[in-house]
Amino acid sequence: MKLRRTLAVAACLALLGASTGCTVRHGDFTVLSNKVLRLSEFELDKAERIKSVTGKEVQHMFIVIPTSGPPTLEGALDDAFDQTDGDVMTDAVVEFWSWYIPYIYGQTGWSVKGDVVKTRRN
C-alpha cells in the first residue's frame, strides 16, 4: 500500500516535471489593427474607448493531434473586435503562449490585450 502511494506520487512528479510551457511577449503597440482604416478624418485620441479587452485564439492538442490550424494574431484581434464591435486596438500588448503535458493535452495561442475603439460609422 505504501509502495503504491510512493509510486503514484513519483509518477505525478515526473508528469509535472515533463510538462512544459512558455509565454513570449511580442511587444507593446500604440495602435494595432487588421482592418483597412482611414484615420486621416478621425481623431483617435478623442474617441470613446472600451477598456481592457482581451482577444484570444487557441489551438488545443490532444495526445499529439491538434484540433485546428495554428492560431494567429489576426484571429486574436478578430476575437477582441467581435466582442466590442471595434476595429482599432490602442495600448495593445501581444503575447504568444503555449503549454503541453506530453502525450496528454496542451494549448497554444495568441492573446492581445488593450483598449478598443470603433472608427467606422457602419
C-alpha positions in Angstrom: 0.0 0.0 0.0 2.8 2.4 0.9 4.7 1.4 -2.2 1.7 2.3 -4.4 1.3 5.7 -2.9 5.1 6.4 -3.3 4.9 5.3 -7.0 1.8 7.4 -7.6 3.5 10.5 -6.1 6.6 9.8 -8.2 4.5 9.4 -11.3 2.8 12.7 -10.7 6.0 14.5 -10.1 7.5 13.0 -13.2 4.5 14.1 -15.2 4.6 17.6 -13.8 8.4 17.8 -14.5 7.8 16.7 -18.1 5.1 19.3 -18.8 6.3 22.4 -20.5 5.0 25.9 -21.1 6.1 29.4 -22.0 4.8 32.9 -22.8 6.6 35.2 -25.1 5.6 38.9 -25.1 5.9 40.1 -28.6 5.6 43.8 -27.8 3.6 46.8 -26.8 1.8 48.6 -29.6 0.3 52.1 -29.6 -2.2 51.3 -32.3 -2.9 47.8 -33.7 -5.5 46.7 -36.3 -6.0 44.1 -39.0 -8.7 46.2 -40.7 -8.4 48.8 -43.5 -8.7 52.2 -41.8 -8.8 55.8 -42.8 -7.6 57.7 -39.8 -7.0 61.0 -41.6 -10.5 62.2 -40.7 -10.8 60.6 -37.3 -9.4 61.9 -34.0 -8.2 58.7 -32.3 -7.2 60.4 -29.1 -10.7 61.8 -28.6 -12.6 58.6 -29.4 -14.6 56.6 -26.9 -12.7 53.5 -25.7 -13.7 50.2 -24.3 -11.0 49.5 -21.7 -9.1 46.3 -21.0 -10.4 44.0 -23.8 -8.7 40.6 -24.3 -8.9 38.7 -27.5 -7.6 35.2 -27.8 -7.2 32.5 -30.4 -6.4 29.0 -29.0 -5.4 25.7 -30.6 -6.0 22.6 -28.4 -3.8 19.5 -28.7 -5.0 16.0 -27.6 -2.2 13.4 -27.3 -0.2 14.8 -30.3 -3.1 15.7 -32.6 -4.0 19.4 -33.0 -7.8 20.1 -33.1 -7.4 23.1 -35.6 -5.0 25.0 -37.7 -2.3 27.1 -36.0 -3.6 30.1 -34.0 -2.9 33.6 -35.4 -2.6 37.1 -34.1 -5.2 38.1 -36.6 -7.6 35.6 -35.0 -7.0 37.1 -31.6 -7.6 40.6 -32.9 -10.8 39.5 -34.6 -11.9 38.0 -31.3 -11.4 41.3 -29.5 -13.1 43.3 -32.2 -16.1 40.8 -32.3 -16.6 41.3 -28.5 -16.7 45.1 -28.9 -17.7 45.9 -32.5 -14.5 47.9 -32.7 -11.8 48.0 -35.4 -8.7 49.5 -33.7 -6.9 48.5 -30.5 -4.8 51.0 -28.7 -2.1 50.4 -26.0 -2.1 46.8 -27.0 0.1 44.0 -25.5 0.7 41.0 -27.7 1.7 37.6 -26.3 2.2 34.1 -27.7 1.8 31.3 -25.2 1.8 27.5 -25.0 1.8 24.7 -22.6 1.8 20.9 -23.0 1.7 17.8 -20.9 3.4 15.2 -23.1 1.0 12.8 -24.8 -2.0 14.1 -22.9 -3.1 17.6 -23.6 -1.8 21.1 -24.5 -2.7 24.5 -25.7 -1.1 27.1 -28.0 -2.4 30.6 -28.6 -2.1 34.3 -29.2 -3.6 36.9 -26.9 -3.9 40.6 -27.4 -5.0 43.0 -24.6 -5.8 46.7 -24.8 -8.4 49.3 -25.3 -10.7 49.0 -28.4 -12.0 51.9 -30.4 -14.6 51.9 -33.2 -13.6 54.2 -36.1 -16.2 53.1 -38.7 -19.7 54.6 -38.8 -21.4 51.5 -40.3 
